Amino acid sequence: MPLLVAFMISAGFALVLNKPGERLSVTKKIDIFMRGGGEPTIILLVVIFLLAGAFYSVADAMGAVKSTVNLGLSILPRNFILAGVFMIGCIISFAMGTSMGTVTAIAPIAIGISQQSGISLPLILGTVIGGAMFGDNLSFVSDTTIAATRTQGVGLRDKFKMNVLIVLPAVILTIVILMFIPVGSATIQVGEYSIVKVLPYLAVIVTALAGLNVMAVLGVGVLIGAVIGLADGSFNLVELLGYIQRGMGWMEDLAVIAIIIGGIVELMKHYGGIGFLLEQVTKGIRGKKGGELGIAALVSLVDIATANNTISIITVGPLAKNMSKKYDIDPRRTASLLDIFSSAFQGILPYGGQLLVAGGMGSISPIAIAPYCIYPILMGVMGLLSIATGIPRFKEPAENVFEVDQDSED
């Protein structure tokens, strides 16, 4: 069932329920639903999703995606093809902020390398998936990063610092493992690329690291992409506006789902469902480690159910924020754990979009690819180790750059 339809059905079901001992009219319930769907954090999340879509589309139209892929291939180490494919996937996904886009761009090249060198096709496609999930988890313009930071009220830079320290050992281990897997050699055809066309991605990374608000980061990316595209004739002004519209259209479903989830959560809050869930989930949990493990388990289970890590973060985010406050968990850790565990499971689900696309391109079963998705597996392992050890931890408190009080009632 399409996710948007599923959430509409859930919203309809929520509207017919009643709090014990209370009989509200449908009109009053709709008012509560709209209050949740129109909550400032949700609306800002929607605007950010639309801006992210515009950035993806403009960057693609002016040739940034193609140039980034070819630039990556030009520095691919020929002696360590698998490790090189993984690292190129990491670079491209971190720049683009989309695992699906990375898989679509790199998988055909990986399939060609497999045919030339005799490398196992499931292995090299699993390697592509791993590189794609690196950026899906860490990129400043990834929708999962946007959802995690928005729902927990932390800045992009703060979340990145925490997240990268948790997953860095997984990156290193993956590279080492891939370097020691014996493979043949292959001739890789590298197309033309332009450093200028990579500038929108570089601008996004630099401005995000500088601590700019995510809307400003995406706005700068769109502006630079538009200027370069207009200057080199990739599109004219009318076509540019069309590409911006196209990109926003890509994110429409996600934006509408976010609004619906906001309304459902507000109704659940009114009915006492959030409090009940918090009580049930935290039953038997003691301390920060237990709270962090509960957050990780919740987002993992929702991702397994929906096969969409962004939706799982948006769904679990409000509950995770309450758990974070209850157990005094650093919101940077909460945002990172939400993103890490949802991305880890997304990268190994045979029915997830990433494996389905890779399997379709390679004409093999996604189930055959899943065991070779080394990085997502190690990412989950490192997440568990971080929970067990409490590392990393920062002395300075998190900066709440755009936190909105979600618990206020009219």
C-alpha positions as CSV (number, residue, x, y, z in Angstrom):
1,M,0.0,0.0,0.0
2,P,1.4,3.5,-0.8
3,L,2.6,5.3,2.3
4,L,0.5,8.4,1.7
5,V,-2.7,6.2,1.5
6,A,-1.7,4.3,4.6
7,F,-1.3,7.5,6.6
8,M,-4.6,8.9,5.3
9,I,-6.3,5.8,6.5
10,S,-4.5,6.1,9.9
11,A,-5.7,9.8,10.1
12,G,-9.3,8.7,9.4
13,F,-9.1,6.1,12.1
14,A,-7.7,8.6,14.6
15,L,-10.6,10.9,13.9
16,V,-13.2,8.4,14.9
17,L,-11.5,7.5,18.2
18,N,-12.3,9.2,21.5
19,K,-10.5,9.8,24.8
20,P,-12.0,7.6,27.6
21,G,-14.9,9.5,29.2
22,E,-14.9,12.2,26.5
23,R,-17.0,12.7,23.4
24,L,-15.7,15.3,21.0
25,S,-17.3,16.3,17.8
26,V,-15.6,15.5,14.5
27,T,-15.1,19.3,14.0
28,K,-13.2,19.6,17.3
29,K,-11.1,16.6,16.4
30,I,-10.3,18.1,13.0
31,D,-9.3,21.3,14.8
32,I,-6.9,19.3,17.0
33,F,-5.6,17.5,13.9
34,M,-5.0,20.7,12.0
35,R,-3.2,22.2,15.0
36,G,-0.8,19.4,15.0
37,G,-0.4,19.4,11.2
38,G,0.1,23.1,11.2
39,E,2.6,23.2,14.1
40,P,5.5,25.5,13.3
41,T,8.1,22.7,13.4
42,I,6.1,20.6,10.9
43,I,5.5,23.5,8.5
44,L,9.1,24.5,8.6
45,L,10.1,20.9,7.9
46,V,7.7,20.9,4.9
47,V,9.4,24.1,3.6
48,I,12.8,22.6,4.1
49,F,11.8,19.4,2.2
50,L,10.6,21.6,-0.7
51,L,13.8,23.5,-0.8
52,A,15.8,20.3,-0.7
53,G,13.8,19.0,-3.7
54,A,14.5,22.3,-5.5
55,F,18.2,21.9,-4.8
56,Y,18.4,18.3,-6.0
57,S,16.5,19.2,-9.2
58,V,18.5,22.3,-10.1
59,A,21.8,20.6,-9.3
60,D,20.8,17.7,-11.6
61,A,19.7,20.0,-14.4
62,M,22.9,22.0,-14.5
63,G,25.1,18.9,-14.6
64,A,26.3,18.8,-11.0
65,V,25.4,15.1,-10.5
66,K,27.1,13.9,-13.7
67,S,30.2,16.0,-12.9
68,T,30.4,14.7,-9.3
69,V,30.1,11.1,-10.4
70,N,32.8,11.5,-13.1
71,L,35.1,13.4,-10.8
72,G,34.8,10.6,-8.3
73,L,35.5,8.0,-10.9
74,S,38.6,9.9,-12.0
75,I,40.2,9.4,-8.6
76,L,39.0,5.8,-8.1
77,P,42.0,3.7,-7.0
78,R,42.5,0.9,-9.6
79,N,44.3,-1.4,-7.1
80,F,41.4,-1.3,-4.6
81,I,38.3,-1.2,-6.8
82,L,35.8,-2.3,-4.1
83,A,37.1,0.2,-1.5
84,G,37.2,2.8,-4.2
85,V,33.6,2.2,-5.3
86,F,32.6,2.5,-1.6
87,M,34.5,5.8,-1.1
88,I,33.1,7.3,-4.3
89,G,29.6,6.3,-3.2
90,C,30.3,8.1,0.2
91,I,31.5,11.2,-1.5
92,I,28.7,11.4,-4.0
93,S,25.9,10.6,-1.5
94,F,27.4,13.1,1.0
95,A,27.3,15.8,-1.7
96,M,23.9,14.9,-3.1
97,G,22.2,14.0,0.1
98,T,20.2,11.1,-1.5
99,S,20.9,7.4,-1.3
100,M,18.5,6.7,-4.2
101,G,20.2,9.2,-6.4
102,T,23.6,7.7,-5.6
103,V,22.5,4.1,-6.3
104,T,20.9,5.2,-9.6
105,A,24.1,7.0,-10.6
106,I,26.7,4.5,-9.4
107,A,25.0,1.1,-9.8
108,P,25.3,0.9,-13.6
109,I,29.0,1.7,-13.4
110,A,29.4,-1.0,-10.7
111,I,27.6,-3.5,-12.9
112,G,30.0,-2.8,-15.7
113,I,33.0,-3.2,-13.4
114,S,31.6,-6.5,-12.2
115,Q,31.3,-7.8,-15.8
116,Q,34.8,-6.7,-16.7
117,S,36.6,-7.9,-13.6
118,G,34.6,-10.9,-12.4
119,I,33.8,-9.3,-9.1
120,S,30.6,-10.8,-7.5
121,L,27.7,-8.6,-8.6
122,P,25.9,-8.8,-5.2
123,L,29.1,-7.8,-3.5
124,I,29.8,-4.7,-5.6
125,L,26.1,-3.7,-5.5
126,G,26.1,-4.1,-1.7
127,T,29.2,-1.9,-1.7
128,V,27.3,0.7,-3.7
129,I,24.4,0.6,-1.2
130,G,26.9,1.1,1.7
131,G,28.4,4.2,0.1
132,A,24.9,5.5,-0.6
133,M,23.7,5.0,3.0
134,F,26.8,6.9,4.3
135,G,25.5,10.2,2.8
136,D,21.9,9.4,3.5
137,N,22.9,9.3,7.1
138,L,25.4,12.2,7.3
139,S,24.8,14.6,4.4
140,F,23.6,18.1,5.5
141,V,20.9,18.1,2.8
142,S,19.7,14.5,3.4
143,D,16.0,14.4,4.2
144,T,16.8,12.1,7.1
145,T,19.3,14.6,8.6
146,I,16.7,17.4,8.1
147,A,14.0,15.3,9.8
148,A,16.3,14.2,12.7
149,T,17.5,17.7,13.5
150,R,14.1,19.3,13.2
151,T,12.3,16.9,15.4
152,Q,15.0,17.1,18.1
153,G,15.7,20.8,17.8
154,V,19.4,20.6,17.1
155,G,21.6,22.2,14.5
156,L,23.0,20.5,11.5
157,R,26.6,21.0,12.6
158,D,26.0,19.7,16.1
159,K,24.3,16.5,14.8
160,F,27.0,16.0,12.3
161,K,29.8,16.1,14.9
162,M,28.1,13.5,17.0
163,N,27.0,11.3,14.2
164,V,30.3,11.2,12.3
165,L,32.2,10.2,15.5
166,I,29.8,7.3,16.0
167,V,30.0,5.9,12.4
168,L,33.6,6.7,11.5
169,P,34.9,3.4,12.9
170,A,32.3,1.6,10.6
171,V,33.7,3.6,7.6
172,I,37.3,2.6,8.3
173,L,36.4,-1.0,9.0
174,T,34.4,-1.2,5.7
175,I,37.3,0.2,3.7
176,V,39.8,-2.2,5.3
177,I,37.5,-5.2,4.7
178,L,36.9,-4.3,1.1
179,M,40.6,-3.7,0.5
180,F,41.4,-7.3,1.5
181,I,38.8,-8.9,-0.7
182,P,40.6,-10.2,-3.8
183,V,39.2,-8.9,-7.1
184,G,40.2,-8.7,-10.7
185,S,41.0,-5.5,-12.6
186,A,38.8,-3.5,-14.8
187,T,39.0,-0.6,-17.3
188,I,36.7,2.2,-16.1
189,Q,35.4,4.7,-18.6
190,V,35.5,8.2,-17.1
191,G,33.4,10.9,-18.7
192,E,34.0,14.7,-18.7
193,Y,33.5,16.7,-15.5
194,S,33.7,20.3,-14.5
195,I,34.9,21.5,-11.1
196,V,32.6,24.5,-11.5
197,K,29.6,22.3,-11.7
198,V,30.5,20.7,-8.4
199,L,30.4,24.1,-6.6
200,P,26.7,23.9,-5.5
201,Y,27.5,20.8,-3.5
202,L,30.7,22.3,-2.1
203,A,28.8,25.4,-1.1
204,V,26.2,23.4,0.8
205,I,28.9,21.5,2.7
206,V,30.9,24.6,3.6
207,T,27.9,26.7,4.6
208,A,26.4,23.9,6.7
209,L,29.8,23.4,8.5
210,A,29.9,27.1,9.1
211,G,26.7,26.8,11.1
212,L,24.2,28.4,8.8
213,N,20.5,27.6,9.2
214,V,19.4,24.7,6.9
215,M,17.1,27.0,4.9
216,A,19.9,29.3,4.2
217,V,22.2,26.4,3.3
218,L,19.7,25.1,0.7
219,G,18.9,28.6,-0.6
220,V,22.6,29.2,-1.2
221,G,22.9,25.8,-3.0
222,V,19.9,26.6,-5.3
223,L,21.2,30.1,-6.0
224,I,24.7,28.9,-7.0
225,G,23.3,26.1,-9.1
226,A,20.9,28.5,-10.8
227,V,23.7,31.0,-11.6
228,I,26.0,28.4,-13.0
229,G,23.3,26.8,-15.0
230,L,22.1,30.1,-16.5
231,A,25.7,31.1,-17.2
232,D,26.7,28.0,-19.1
233,G,23.4,27.6,-20.9
234,S,22.2,24.5,-19.1
235,F,18.8,26.1,-18.9
236,N,17.1,29.5,-19.4
237,L,15.1,31.4,-16.7
238,V,11.8,29.8,-17.6
239,E,13.3,26.3,-17.6
240,L,15.0,27.0,-14.3
241,L,11.7,27.8,-12.7
242,G,10.3,24.6,-14.2
243,Y,13.2,22.6,-12.7
244,I,12.6,24.2,-9.3
245,Q,8.9,23.2,-9.6
246,R,9.9,19.6,-10.6
247,G,12.2,19.3,-7.6
248,M,9.5,20.5,-5.2
249,G,7.1,18.0,-6.8
250,W,9.5,15.2,-5.9
251,M,9.1,16.1,-2.2
252,E,5.3,16.6,-2.2
253,D,4.4,13.2,-0.9
254,L,7.0,13.5,1.9
255,A,5.7,16.9,2.8
256,V,2.1,15.9,2.9
257,I,2.9,12.8,5.0
258,A,4.8,15.0,7.5
259,I,1.7,17.2,7.9
260,I,-0.6,14.1,8.4
261,I,1.8,12.6,10.9
262,G,1.9,15.9,12.8
263,G,-1.9,15.8,13.0
264,I,-2.1,12.2,14.0
265,V,0.5,12.8,16.8
266,E,-1.4,15.7,18.1
267,L,-4.6,13.6,18.3
268,M,-2.6,10.8,20.0
269,K,-1.3,13.4,22.4
270,H,-4.9,14.6,23.2
271,Y,-6.1,11.0,23.6
272,G,-3.3,10.2,25.9
273,G,-1.7,7.8,23.4
274,I,1.7,9.4,23.5
275,G,1.9,9.2,27.3
276,F,0.7,5.6,27.1
277,L,3.3,4.7,24.5
278,L,6.0,6.4,26.4
279,E,5.0,4.5,29.6
280,Q,4.9,1.2,27.7
281,V,8.2,1.7,25.8
282,T,10.0,2.9,28.9
283,K,8.7,0.2,31.1
284,G,11.7,-1.6,32.6
285,I,14.1,1.0,31.0
286,R,16.6,2.4,33.4
287,G,18.9,5.3,32.7
288,K,20.3,6.9,29.6
289,K,21.5,3.7,28.0
290,G,18.1,2.1,28.3
291,G,16.5,5.2,26.9
292,E,18.9,5.3,23.9
293,L,18.3,1.6,23.2
294,G,14.6,2.2,23.3
295,I,14.8,5.1,20.8
296,A,17.0,2.9,18.5
297,A,14.6,0.0,18.7
298,L,11.6,2.2,18.0
299,V,13.0,3.8,14.9
300,S,14.3,0.5,13.6
301,L,11.0,-1.2,14.0
302,V,9.1,1.6,12.2
303,D,11.7,1.5,9.4
304,I,11.2,-2.2,9.0
305,A,7.5,-1.6,8.8
306,T,7.5,1.3,6.4
307,A,10.8,0.7,4.5
308,N,11.3,4.5,4.6
309,N,13.9,5.9,7.0
310,T,12.7,9.5,6.7
311,I,9.2,8.6,7.5
312,S,10.4,6.4,10.4
313,I,12.3,9.4,11.9
314,I,9.3,11.8,11.5
315,T,7.0,9.2,13.1
316,V,9.2,8.4,16.0
317,G,10.7,11.8,16.4
318,P,8.2,13.3,18.9
319,L,8.2,10.2,21.1
320,A,12.0,10.1,21.0
321,K,12.1,13.8,22.0
322,N,10.0,13.0,25.1
323,M,12.2,10.0,26.0
324,S,15.3,12.2,25.5
325,K,13.9,14.7,28.1
326,K,12.9,12.0,30.5
327,Y,16.3,10.3,30.5
328,D,18.3,13.4,30.1
329,I,19.8,12.2,26.7
330,D,21.8,14.7,24.7
331,P,19.5,15.7,21.8
332,R,22.5,15.5,19.5
333,R,22.7,11.8,20.4
334,T,19.0,11.3,20.0
335,A,19.1,12.9,16.5
336,S,22.1,10.8,15.5
337,L,20.7,7.5,16.8
338,L,17.4,8.1,15.0
339,D,19.3,8.7,11.7
340,I,21.9,5.9,12.3
341,F,19.5,3.1,13.1
342,S,16.9,4.0,10.5
343,S,19.6,4.3,7.8
344,A,21.3,1.0,8.9
345,F,18.1,-1.0,8.6
346,Q,17.1,0.9,5.4
347,G,20.4,-0.3,3.9
348,I,19.7,-4.0,4.4
349,L,16.0,-4.3,3.8
350,P,15.5,-6.4,0.7
351,Y,12.2,-4.5,0.1
352,G,13.7,-1.1,0.7
353,G,13.9,1.2,-2.3
354,Q,17.7,1.2,-2.4
355,L,18.1,-2.6,-2.7
356,L,15.1,-2.9,-5.1
357,V,16.7,-0.3,-7.5
358,A,20.1,-2.0,-7.3
359,G,18.6,-5.4,-7.8
360,G,16.5,-4.3,-10.7
361,M,19.5,-2.7,-12.4
362,G,21.6,-5.8,-11.9
363,S,18.7,-8.3,-12.7
364,I,19.4,-10.1,-9.4
365,S,17.3,-10.6,-6.2
366,P,17.7,-7.8,-3.6
367,I,17.9,-10.7,-1.0
368,A,21.2,-11.7,-2.7
369,I,22.6,-8.2,-2.1
370,A,21.5,-7.7,1.5
371,P,24.3,-9.9,3.1
372,Y,27.0,-7.8,1.3
373,C,25.7,-4.4,2.6
374,I,28.7,-4.3,4.9
375,Y,28.6,-0.6,5.9
376,P,24.9,-0.5,7.0
377,I,25.5,-3.6,9.1
378,L,28.6,-2.1,10.7
379,M,26.9,1.3,11.1
380,G,24.2,-0.5,13.3
381,V,26.9,-2.3,15.3
382,M,28.7,1.0,16.0
383,G,25.5,2.6,17.0
384,L,25.0,-0.2,19.6
385,L,28.6,0.2,20.8
386,S,28.0,3.9,21.2
387,I,24.9,3.2,23.4
388,A,26.8,0.7,25.4
389,T,29.8,2.9,26.1
390,G,28.2,6.3,26.1
391,I,30.9,7.5,23.6
392,P,31.2,10.1,22.2
393,R,30.1,12.6,24.7
394,F,30.5,16.4,24.6
395,K,31.1,18.7,27.5
396,E,29.4,21.7,25.9
397,P,25.6,21.6,25.8
398,A,23.8,21.3,22.5
399,E,22.7,24.6,20.8
400,N,19.0,24.7,20.3
401,V,19.0,26.8,17.2
402,F,15.4,26.4,16.3
403,E,13.6,24.4,19.0
404,V,9.9,25.0,19.2
405,D,7.9,24.0,22.3
406,Q,5.9,21.0,20.9
407,D,4.2,20.3,24.2
408,S,2.3,23.6,24.5
409,E,-1.5,23.4,24.3
410,D,-3.9,26.1,23.2
